[in-house]
Amino acid sequence: KYRYGYRKITAILKKRISINHKSVQRIMQKNQWQCRVKMKKRKKDGQPYAVVDNILDRNFQSDRPLEKLVTDITYLPYGQ
């Protein structure tokens, strides 16, 4: 059902006989036995998830205590 490519067929054949992957690929191309290729999914890495407006605008002075509480959380997605 066109699930195996030339690499997988070469690995199966190498258990029984000595064969080169290029010859397997050539035979498959000659008979049009290409496997179905899965499309690669694009990832959205490096794009900001949400950008918030700068309400404080570097004005850190306040009249009362605990009026302005700030923090910086930088989220960097990595791997899974």
Gaussian input, Z-matrix of N, CA and C with variables (Angstrom, degrees):
# hf/3-21g

backbone

0 1
 N
 C     1     B1
 C     2     B2     1     A1
 N     3     B3     2     A2     1     D1
 C     4     B4     3     A3     2     D2
 C     5     B5     4     A4     3     D3
 N     6     B6     5     A5     4     D4
 C     7     B7     6     A6     5     D5
 C     8     B8     7     A7     6     D6
 N     9     B9     8     A8     7     D7
 C    10    B10     9     A9     8     D8
 C    11    B11    10    A10     9     D9
 N    12    B12    11    A11    10    D10
 C    13    B13    12    A12    11    D11
 C    14    B14    13    A13    12    D12
 N    15    B15    14    A14    13    D13
 C    16    B16    15    A15    14    D14
 C    17    B17    16    A16    15    D15
 N    18    B18    17    A17    16    D16
 C    19    B19    18    A18    17    D17
 C    20    B20    19    A19    18    D18
 N    21    B21    20    A20    19    D19
 C    22    B22    21    A21    20    D20
 C    23    B23    22    A22    21    D21
 N    24    B24    23    A23    22    D22
 C    25    B25    24    A24    23    D23
 C    26    B26    25    A25    24    D24
 N    27    B27    26    A26    25    D25
 C    28    B28    27    A27    26    D26
 C    29    B29    28    A28    27    D27
 N    30    B30    29    A29    28    D28
 C    31    B31    30    A30    29    D29
 C    32    B32    31    A31    30    D30
 N    33    B33    32    A32    31    D31
 C    34    B34    33    A33    32    D32
 C    35    B35    34    A34    33    D33
 N    36    B36    35    A35    34    D34
 C    37    B37    36    A36    35    D35
 C    38    B38    37    A37    36    D36
 N    39    B39    38    A38    37    D37
 C    40    B40    39    A39    38    D38
 C    41    B41    40    A40    39    D39
 N    42    B42    41    A41    40    D40
 C    43    B43    42    A42    41    D41
 C    44    B44    43    A43    42    D42
 N    45    B45    44    A44    43    D43
 C    46    B46    45    A45    44    D44
 C    47    B47    46    A46    45    D45
 N    48    B48    47    A47    46    D46
 C    49    B49    48    A48    47    D47
 C    50    B50    49    A49    48    D48
 N    51    B51    50    A50    49    D49
 C    52    B52    51    A51    50    D50
 C    53    B53    52    A52    51    D51
 N    54    B54    53    A53    52    D52
 C    55    B55    54    A54    53    D53
 C    56    B56    55    A55    54    D54
 N    57    B57    56    A56    55    D55
 C    58    B58    57    A57    56    D56
 C    59    B59    58    A58    57    D57
 N    60    B60    59    A59    58    D58
 C    61    B61    60    A60    59    D59
 C    62    B62    61    A61    60    D60
 N    63    B63    62    A62    61    D61
 C    64    B64    63    A63    62    D62
 C    65    B65    64    A64    63    D63
 N    66    B66    65    A65    64    D64
 C    67    B67    66    A66    65    D65
 C    68    B68    67    A67    66    D66
 N    69    B69    68    A68    67    D67
 C    70    B70    69    A69    68    D68
 C    71    B71    70    A70    69    D69
 N    72    B72    71    A71    70    D70
 C    73    B73    72    A72    71    D71
 C    74    B74    73    A73    72    D72
 N    75    B75    74    A74    73    D73
 C    76    B76    75    A75    74    D74
 C    77    B77    76    A76    75    D75
 N    78    B78    77    A77    76    D76
 C    79    B79    78    A78    77    D77
 C    80    B80    79    A79    78    D78
 N    81    B81    80    A80    79    D79
 C    82    B82    81    A81    80    D80
 C    83    B83    82    A82    81    D81
 N    84    B84    83    A83    82    D82
 C    85    B85    84    A84    83    D83
 C    86    B86    85    A85    84    D84
 N    87    B87    86    A86    85    D85
 C    88    B88    87    A87    86    D86
 C    89    B89    88    A88    87    D87
 N    90    B90    89    A89    88    D88
 C    91    B91    90    A90    89    D89
 C    92    B92    91    A91    90    D90
 N    93    B93    92    A92    91    D91
 C    94    B94    93    A93    92    D92
 C    95    B95    94    A94    93    D93
 N    96    B96    95    A95    94    D94
 C    97    B97    96    A96    95    D95
 C    98    B98    97    A97    96    D96
 N    99    B99    98    A98    97    D97
 C   100   B100    99    A99    98    D98
 C   101   B101   100   A100    99    D99
 N   102   B102   101   A101   100   D100
 C   103   B103   102   A102   101   D101
 C   104   B104   103   A103   102   D102
 N   105   B105   104   A104   103   D103
 C   106   B106   105   A105   104   D104
 C   107   B107   106   A106   105   D105
 N   108   B108   107   A107   106   D106
 C   109   B109   108   A108   107   D107
 C   110   B110   109   A109   108   D108
 N   111   B111   110   A110   109   D109
 C   112   B112   111   A111   110   D110
 C   113   B113   112   A112   111   D111
 N   114   B114   113   A113   112   D112
 C   115   B115   114   A114   113   D113
 C   116   B116   115   A115   114   D114
 N   117   B117   116   A116   115   D115
 C   118   B118   117   A117   116   D116
 C   119   B119   118   A118   117   D117
 N   120   B120   119   A119   118   D118
 C   121   B121   120   A120   119   D119
 C   122   B122   121   A121   120   D120
 N   123   B123   122   A122   121   D121
 C   124   B124   123   A123   122   D122
 C   125   B125   124   A124   123   D123
 N   126   B126   125   A125   124   D124
 C   127   B127   126   A126   125   D125
 C   128   B128   127   A127   126   D126
 N   129   B129   128   A128   127   D127
 C   130   B130   129   A129   128   D128
 C   131   B131   130   A130   129   D129
 N   132   B132   131   A131   130   D130
 C   133   B133   132   A132   131   D131
 C   134   B134   133   A133   132   D132
 N   135   B135   134   A134   133   D133
 C   136   B136   135   A135   134   D134
 C   137   B137   136   A136   135   D135
 N   138   B138   137   A137   136   D136
 C   139   B139   138   A138   137   D137
 C   140   B140   139   A139   138   D138
 N   141   B141   140   A140   139   D139
 C   142   B142   141   A141   140   D140
 C   143   B143   142   A142   141   D141
 N   144   B144   143   A143   142   D142
 C   145   B145   144   A144   143   D143
 C   146   B146   145   A145   144   D144
 N   147   B147   146   A146   145   D145
 C   148   B148   147   A147   146   D146
 C   149   B149   148   A148   147   D147
 N   150   B150   149   A149   148   D148
 C   151   B151   150   A150   149   D149
 C   152   B152   151   A151   150   D150
 N   153   B153   152   A152   151   D151
 C   154   B154   153   A153   152   D152
 C   155   B155   154   A154   153   D153
 N   156   B156   155   A155   154   D154
 C   157   B157   156   A156   155   D155
 C   158   B158   157   A157   156   D156
 N   159   B159   158   A158   157   D157
 C   160   B160   159   A159   158   D158
 C   161   B161   160   A160   159   D159
 N   162   B162   161   A161   160   D160
 C   163   B163   162   A162   161   D161
 C   164   B164   163   A163   162   D162
 N   165   B165   164   A164   163   D163
 C   166   B166   165   A165   164   D164
 C   167   B167   166   A166   165   D165
 N   168   B168   167   A167   166   D166
 C   169   B169   168   A168   167   D167
 C   170   B170   169   A169   168   D168
 N   171   B171   170   A170   169   D169
 C   172   B172   171   A171   170   D170
 C   173   B173   172   A172   171   D171
 N   174   B174   173   A173   172   D172
 C   175   B175   174   A174   173   D173
 C   176   B176   175   A175   174   D174
 N   177   B177   176   A176   175   D175
 C   178   B178   177   A177   176   D176
 C   179   B179   178   A178   177   D177
 N   180   B180   179   A179   178   D178
 C   181   B181   180   A180   179   D179
 C   182   B182   181   A181   180   D180
 N   183   B183   182   A182   181   D181
 C   184   B184   183   A183   182   D182
 C   185   B185   184   A184   183   D183
 N   186   B186   185   A185   184   D184
 C   187   B187   186   A186   185   D185
 C   188   B188   187   A187   186   D186
 N   189   B189   188   A188   187   D187
 C   190   B190   189   A189   188   D188
 C   191   B191   190   A190   189   D189
 N   192   B192   191   A191   190   D190
 C   193   B193   192   A192   191   D191
 C   194   B194   193   A193   192   D192
 N   195   B195   194   A194   193   D193
 C   196   B196   195   A195   194   D194
 C   197   B197   196   A196   195   D195
 N   198   B198   197   A197   196   D196
 C   199   B199   198   A198   197   D197
 C   200   B200   199   A199   198   D198
 N   201   B201   200   A200   199   D199
 C   202   B202   201   A201   200   D200
 C   203   B203   202   A202   201   D201
 N   204   B204   203   A203   202   D202
 C   205   B205   204   A204   203   D203
 C   206   B206   205   A205   204   D204
 N   207   B207   206   A206   205   D205
 C   208   B208   207   A207   206   D206
 C   209   B209   208   A208   207   D207
 N   210   B210   209   A209   208   D208
 C   211   B211   210   A210   209   D209
 C   212   B212   211   A211   210   D210
 N   213   B213   212   A212   211   D211
 C   214   B214   213   A213   212   D212
 C   215   B215   214   A214   213   D213
 N   216   B216   215   A215   214   D214
 C   217   B217   216   A216   215   D215
 C   218   B218   217   A217   216   D216
 N   219   B219   218   A218   217   D217
 C   220   B220   219   A219   218   D218
 C   221   B221   220   A220   219   D219
 N   222   B222   221   A221   220   D220
 C   223   B223   222   A222   221   D221
 C   224   B224   223   A223   222   D222
 N   225   B225   224   A224   223   D223
 C   226   B226   225   A225   224   D224
 C   227   B227   226   A226   225   D225
 N   228   B228   227   A227   226   D226
 C   229   B229   228   A228   227   D227
 C   230   B230   229   A229   228   D228
 N   231   B231   230   A230   229   D229
 C   232   B232   231   A231   230   D230
 C   233   B233   232   A232   231   D231
 N   234   B234   233   A233   232   D232
 C   235   B235   234   A234   233   D233
 C   236   B236   235   A235   234   D234
 N   237   B237   236   A236   235   D235
 C   238   B238   237   A237   236   D236
 C   239   B239   238   A238   237   D237

   B1=1.4568
   B2=1.5220
   B3=1.3221
   B4=1.4663
   B5=1.5268
   B6=1.3194
   B7=1.4574
   B8=1.5267
   B9=1.3194
   B10=1.4608
   B11=1.5227
   B12=1.3129
   B13=1.4528
   B14=1.5170
   B15=1.3223
   B16=1.4645
   B17=1.5217
   B18=1.3296
   B19=1.4650
   B20=1.5216
   B21=1.3184
   B22=1.4560
   B23=1.5283
   B24=1.3240
   B25=1.4619
   B26=1.5212
   B27=1.3299
   B28=1.4667
   B29=1.5229
   B30=1.3335
   B31=1.4655
   B32=1.5236
   B33=1.3208
   B34=1.4725
   B35=1.5220
   B36=1.3416
   B37=1.4647
   B38=1.5221
   B39=1.3246
   B40=1.4659
   B41=1.5209
   B42=1.3297
   B43=1.4635
   B44=1.5240
   B45=1.3397
   B46=1.4660
   B47=1.5247
   B48=1.3444
   B49=1.4651
   B50=1.5204
   B51=1.3142
   B52=1.4598
   B53=1.5303
   B54=1.3128
   B55=1.4642
   B56=1.5240
   B57=1.3185
   B58=1.4527
   B59=1.5281
   B60=1.3106
   B61=1.4599
   B62=1.5187
   B63=1.3451
   B64=1.4626
   B65=1.5276
   B66=1.3219
   B67=1.4610
   B68=1.5263
   B69=1.3326
   B70=1.4636
   B71=1.5165
   B72=1.3205
   B73=1.4534
   B74=1.5253
   B75=1.3236
   B76=1.4594
   B77=1.5330
   B78=1.3286
   B79=1.4665
   B80=1.5257
   B81=1.3293
   B82=1.4606
   B83=1.5252
   B84=1.3222
   B85=1.4669
   B86=1.5266
   B87=1.3415
   B88=1.4627
   B89=1.5278
   B90=1.3331
   B91=1.4651
   B92=1.5328
   B93=1.3334
   B94=1.4684
   B95=1.5300
   B96=1.3175
   B97=1.4715
   B98=1.5201
   B99=1.3109
   B100=1.4515
   B101=1.5305
   B102=1.3172
   B103=1.4591
   B104=1.5233
   B105=1.3056
   B106=1.4586
   B107=1.5179
   B108=1.3070
   B109=1.4586
   B110=1.5186
   B111=1.3408
   B112=1.4564
   B113=1.5240
   B114=1.3160
   B115=1.4536
   B116=1.5252
   B117=1.3088
   B118=1.4512
   B119=1.5197
   B120=1.3250
   B121=1.4505
   B122=1.5243
   B123=1.2986
   B124=1.4571
   B125=1.5135
   B126=1.3101
   B127=1.4525
   B128=1.5220
   B129=1.3081
   B130=1.4566
   B131=1.5228
   B132=1.3267
   B133=1.4622
   B134=1.5203
   B135=1.3030
   B136=1.4511
   B137=1.5120
   B138=1.3105
   B139=1.4525
   B140=1.5227
   B141=1.3214
   B142=1.4641
   B143=1.5233
   B144=1.3217
   B145=1.4599
   B146=1.5223
   B147=1.3172
   B148=1.4627
   B149=1.5231
   B150=1.2967
   B151=1.4551
   B152=1.5242
   B153=1.3272
   B154=1.4621
   B155=1.5276
   B156=1.3118
   B157=1.4639
   B158=1.5292
   B159=1.3284
   B160=1.4547
   B161=1.5321
   B162=1.3215
   B163=1.4640
   B164=1.5263
   B165=1.3050
   B166=1.4569
   B167=1.5332
   B168=1.3284
   B169=1.4580
   B170=1.5315
   B171=1.3162
   B172=1.4734
   B173=1.5294
   B174=1.3024
   B175=1.4513
   B176=1.5325
   B177=1.3399
   B178=1.4588
   B179=1.5305
   B180=1.3007
   B181=1.4645
   B182=1.5358
   B183=1.3432
   B184=1.4629
   B185=1.5246
   B186=1.3043
   B187=1.4665
   B188=1.5262
   B189=1.3022
   B190=1.4697
   B191=1.5250
   B192=1.3207
   B193=1.4646
   B194=1.5349
   B195=1.2973
   B196=1.4651
   B197=1.5392
   B198=1.3068
   B199=1.4609
   B200=1.5254
   B201=1.3281
   B202=1.4560
   B203=1.5279
   B204=1.3061
   B205=1.4579
   B206=1.5257
   B207=1.3214
   B208=1.4616
   B209=1.5168
   B210=1.3167
   B211=1.4590
   B212=1.5241
   B213=1.2823
   B214=1.4542
   B215=1.5265
   B216=1.3038
   B217=1.4588
   B218=1.5180
   B219=1.3028
   B220=1.4453
   B221=1.5083
   B222=1.3239
   B223=1.4605
   B224=1.5118
   B225=1.3167
   B226=1.4492
   B227=1.5240
   B228=1.3323
   B229=1.4707
   B230=1.5187
   B231=1.3211
   B232=1.4581
   B233=1.5274
   B234=1.3047
   B235=1.4729
   B236=1.5239
   B237=1.3355
   B238=1.4671
   B239=1.5064
   A1=111.17
   A2=117.51
   A3=124.22
   A4=112.17
   A5=116.24
   A6=119.68
   A7=111.80
   A8=117.22
   A9=120.96
   A10=110.37
   A11=115.34
   A12=121.02
   A13=109.93
   A14=115.90
   A15=119.41
   A16=112.18
   A17=118.39
   A18=120.29
   A19=111.05
   A20=116.18
   A21=120.53
   A22=111.04
   A23=116.86
   A24=120.80
   A25=110.24
   A26=117.64
   A27=120.90
   A28=110.74
   A29=117.69
   A30=120.45
   A31=111.19
   A32=117.40
   A33=120.58
   A34=110.29
   A35=116.91
   A36=120.40
   A37=112.48
   A38=118.25
   A39=121.07
   A40=112.22
   A41=117.25
   A42=119.63
   A43=111.26
   A44=116.76
   A45=121.57
   A46=112.53
   A47=116.54
   A48=120.24
   A49=109.57
   A50=115.45
   A51=120.85
   A52=107.82
   A53=115.91
   A54=120.62
   A55=109.21
   A56=115.03
   A57=121.64
   A58=109.64
   A59=116.65
   A60=120.48
   A61=112.21
   A62=116.25
   A63=119.01
   A64=111.69
   A65=116.76
   A66=119.44
   A67=111.09
   A68=117.05
   A69=120.28
   A70=109.69
   A71=117.45
   A72=121.72
   A73=110.73
   A74=117.20
   A75=121.25
   A76=111.03
   A77=117.08
   A78=121.37
   A79=110.76
   A80=116.45
   A81=120.08
   A82=111.17
   A83=118.01
   A84=120.88
   A85=111.38
   A86=116.16
   A87=120.85
   A88=111.26
   A89=117.09
   A90=122.53
   A91=113.19
   A92=116.55
   A93=123.18
   A94=112.02
   A95=114.85
   A96=122.29
   A97=109.60
   A98=118.17
   A99=121.22
   A100=109.80
   A101=114.79
   A102=118.34
   A103=108.89
   A104=115.58
   A105=120.26
   A106=108.72
   A107=115.96
   A108=121.63
   A109=108.52
   A110=116.75
   A111=121.31
   A112=108.81
   A113=115.70
   A114=120.10
   A115=109.42
   A116=116.81
   A117=121.30
   A118=109.73
   A119=115.58
   A120=120.48
   A121=109.11
   A122=116.06
   A123=120.34
   A124=109.97
   A125=115.31
   A126=120.76
   A127=109.51
   A128=116.05
   A129=121.43
   A130=110.43
   A131=117.10
   A132=120.57
   A133=110.69
   A134=115.27
   A135=120.93
   A136=114.31
   A137=118.40
   A138=120.56
   A139=109.70
   A140=118.36
   A141=119.90
   A142=110.71
   A143=115.98
   A144=121.07
   A145=110.40
   A146=115.69
   A147=119.90
   A148=108.44
   A149=116.47
   A150=121.59
   A151=107.24
   A152=115.64
   A153=121.70
   A154=108.43
   A155=115.75
   A156=120.60
   A157=110.95
   A158=115.48
   A159=122.19
   A160=108.93
   A161=115.48
   A162=120.51
   A163=111.05
   A164=117.72
   A165=122.25
   A166=112.12
   A167=116.85
   A168=123.49
   A169=111.89
   A170=116.05
   A171=125.82
   A172=113.49
   A173=117.93
   A174=122.54
   A175=107.51
   A176=115.81
   A177=121.35
   A178=113.15
   A179=118.79
   A180=121.83
   A181=109.39
   A182=115.51
   A183=119.01
   A184=109.73
   A185=115.63
   A186=121.32
   A187=111.83
   A188=117.27
   A189=121.79
   A190=109.38
   A191=117.30
   A192=119.43
   A193=110.83
   A194=116.25
   A195=125.07
   A196=113.56
   A197=116.14
   A198=119.49
   A199=110.69
   A200=115.69
   A201=120.58
   A202=108.49
   A203=115.10
   A204=121.43
   A205=107.70
   A206=116.13
   A207=119.56
   A208=109.87
   A209=114.48
   A210=121.89
   A211=107.86
   A212=115.86
   A213=120.64
   A214=108.05
   A215=116.13
   A216=120.69
   A217=106.62
   A218=115.28
   A219=120.32
   A220=107.90
   A221=116.53
   A222=122.19
   A223=108.09
   A224=116.56
   A225=121.90
   A226=108.09
   A227=119.03
   A228=119.54
   A229=110.07
   A230=116.13
   A231=120.51
   A232=108.47
   A233=117.11
   A234=122.09
   A235=111.72
   A236=114.61
   A237=120.08
   A238=109.72
   D1=28.31
   D2=177.08
   D3=59.54
   D4=40.09
   D5=179.34
   D6=-96.55
   D7=-24.05
   D8=-176.52
   D9=-98.74
   D10=135.74
   D11=174.39
   D12=-96.66
   D13=-176.60
   D14=-176.46
   D15=-67.35
   D16=-28.70
   D17=179.93
   D18=-68.00
   D19=-44.24
   D20=-178.19
   D21=-69.52
   D22=-40.03
   D23=177.92
   D24=-66.31
   D25=-38.18
   D26=176.85
   D27=-63.23
   D28=-40.68
   D29=179.15
   D30=-64.84
   D31=-37.43
   D32=178.61
   D33=-69.32
   D34=-42.73
   D35=-178.46
   D36=-69.97
   D37=-29.50
   D38=-178.98
   D39=-67.68
   D40=-18.53
   D41=176.43
   D42=-69.59
   D43=-28.09
   D44=-176.87
   D45=-104.40
   D46=-46.02
   D47=-177.37
   D48=-131.48
   D49=164.64
   D50=176.75
   D51=-90.28
   D52=116.97
   D53=-177.15
   D54=-144.52
   D55=149.30
   D56=-179.14
   D57=-93.59
   D58=146.62
   D59=-178.19
   D60=-67.24
   D61=-28.19
   D62=-179.73
   D63=-68.97
   D64=-35.80
   D65=178.43
   D66=-70.23
   D67=-37.00
   D68=175.98
   D69=-64.35
   D70=-42.57
   D71=179.23
   D72=-64.17
   D73=-39.70
   D74=179.98
   D75=-64.57
   D76=-43.49
   D77=179.04
   D78=-64.28
   D79=-41.90
   D80=-179.98
   D81=-65.68
   D82=-39.70
   D83=178.91
   D84=-68.66
   D85=-35.24
   D86=179.63
   D87=-64.91
   D88=-38.80
   D89=-178.33
   D90=-95.94
   D91=3.57
   D92=-179.62
   D93=57.03
   D94=52.28
   D95=178.48
   D96=-107.17
   D97=54.66
   D98=-179.15
   D99=-80.50
   D100=143.91
   D101=175.81
   D102=-81.91
   D103=160.67
   D104=177.90
   D105=-77.66
   D106=129.50
   D107=-176.21
   D108=-96.19
   D109=131.29
   D110=176.45
   D111=-80.08
   D112=138.85
   D113=177.75
   D114=-75.58
   D115=138.59
   D116=178.97
   D117=-76.05
   D118=139.16
   D119=178.92
   D120=-90.48
   D121=134.86
   D122=178.88
   D123=-85.60
   D124=139.94
   D125=178.83
   D126=-101.34
   D127=153.47
   D128=-179.49
   D129=-102.66
   D130=40.95
   D131=179.70
   D132=-70.39
   D133=146.55
   D134=175.89
   D135=85.31
   D136=-4.97
   D137=178.94
   D138=-92.52
   D139=138.43
   D140=179.93
   D141=-67.34
   D142=136.40
   D143=-179.33
   D144=-73.62
   D145=-49.26
   D146=179.00
   D147=-149.64
   D148=132.21
   D149=177.68
   D150=-109.14
   D151=125.74
   D152=-176.43
   D153=-105.33
   D154=143.99
   D155=178.49
   D156=-64.95
   D157=150.05
   D158=179.88
   D159=-85.48
   D160=89.76
   D161=-178.07
   D162=-75.32
   D163=-37.94
   D164=-175.75
   D165=-71.82
   D166=-35.89
   D167=178.14
   D168=51.56
   D169=45.80
   D170=177.00
   D171=56.87
   D172=24.21
   D173=175.14
   D174=-99.77
   D175=88.96
   D176=-173.57
   D177=-91.27
   D178=-5.78
   D179=179.02
   D180=-77.14
   D181=138.13
   D182=178.22
   D183=-138.12
   D184=159.57
   D185=-179.74
   D186=-84.35
   D187=-33.55
   D188=-178.05
   D189=-116.06
   D190=154.80
   D191=174.13
   D192=-71.94
   D193=149.39
   D194=-179.65
   D195=60.74
   D196=26.01
   D197=177.54
   D198=-83.21
   D199=-40.71
   D200=-179.52
   D201=-121.90
   D202=109.91
   D203=176.62
   D204=-114.61
   D205=124.72
   D206=-177.13
   D207=-129.29
   D208=155.10
   D209=173.50
   D210=-152.13
   D211=164.29
   D212=178.62
   D213=-125.61
   D214=116.78
   D215=177.82
   D216=-116.41
   D217=114.08
   D218=176.85
   D219=-104.61
   D220=116.70
   D221=-177.26
   D222=-101.68
   D223=118.90
   D224=178.28
   D225=-116.93
   D226=106.90
   D227=178.63
   D228=-68.35
   D229=133.96
   D230=-178.36
   D231=-140.90
   D232=124.27
   D233=176.35
   D234=66.64
   D235=-142.99
   D236=-177.56
   D237=-76.50

